[in-house]
Amino acid sequence: MSVLVQDNPAASPPTPDPDQGEEIQGRSLSAIAWGRFRRDKVGMFSLGVLILLLLSALLAGPITSLMGVDPYTLNPEALDKANGGIPLGCGVPDASFFCGISREHPFGVEPGTGRDLFARVLYGMRISIFIALSATLVTTLLGTVFGIVAGYLGGRWDTVISRLMDIILAFPFLLIILALSGVFTQRLVAIGVPEGNPARITYLVLVLSLFGWPYLARIVRGQVLSVREREFVEASIAMGAGTRRILFKEMLPNLWAPIMIYATLTLPTYIATEAVLSFLGVGVLPPTPTFGAILADSVTYMSIIPSYLLIPGVILAILVVTFNLVGDSVRDALDPRASRQ
């Protein structure tokens, strides 16, 4: 007698449905933005150049030590004493565009002192980026806090903060920072900031932040006026959440896109501004190098040593442009509706 054995459908593996595709996995907003950014060839190339420049500034000490140069050592043997201390090969009429550049000094040397220009550019870039990054962080913090408070609380808070922003924006920035540099630097020393470059760097960071935060605060305030009417904010209020939680736990995560965009566009602006202020004599004290100080010294020798002005100027321009391009790509990734055509 034969026995019929019936398969247990629960024990057999399920048969895949050919009409059903692979399971779709959700992606976070940051993953979606990064995916858009990676498809931007200009943004990715600019990011690569920017990372290279930042690593060069961060590793300025090991790089210059490997090459046997530093930004402070005098090299009188690289100067032509008969022609007033200009680099060798730069005397008229035999001067060339790249005079003074050699294997030992790939960017040339500083006239009068013989300091290596390559080392000074790397160290100057590090100081300029530090000042700009510090000022950007303080600006972002102040602008976000004041903007979100003014937009959400409204009433008297909004009036006071808005009028404060109007007053700050009414002051002539360049005139104020030049006129008050000596007084405020002395005040910083009096309250405990070390004298010299630490006090000057602190002054630059504070002044850049003081005059920069109202722009971000206005942007954040406008966004908050729209976000505070959303359902999740009303639900938090109905559940009895405190003001601090509503501002920084519920609303702030919905504002990170415009804040990040503003920060990425502000950083290169501060780098260029620091160079201008150092050019005008408000920056760090010599012989500490910055972009502005190098460019200020190079103007005197522009007619006989063009590379002394051109090389630091081109590197500064590349640094600012790459920051701006990365900022534009970040803006397009976070807000595709505002992407470049």
Secondary structure, 3 states (H helix, E strand, C coil): CCCCCCCCCCCCCCCCCCCCCCCCCCCCHHHHHHHHHHCCHHHHHHHHHHHHHHHHHHCHHHHHHHHCCCCCCCCHHHEEHHHCCEECCCCCCCCCCCCCCCCCCCCCECCCCCCEHHHHHHHHHHHHHHHHHHHHHHHHHHHHHHHHHHHHHCHHHHHHHHHHHHHHHHCCHHHHHHHCHHHHHHHHHHCCCCCCHHHHHHHHHHHHHHHHHHHHHHHHHHHHHHHCCCHHHHHHHHCCCCHHHHHHHHHHHHCHHHHHHHHHHHHHHHHHHHHHHHHCCCCCCCCCCCHHHHHHHHHHHCCCCHHHHHHHHHHHHHHHHHHHHHHHHHHHHHCHHHCCC
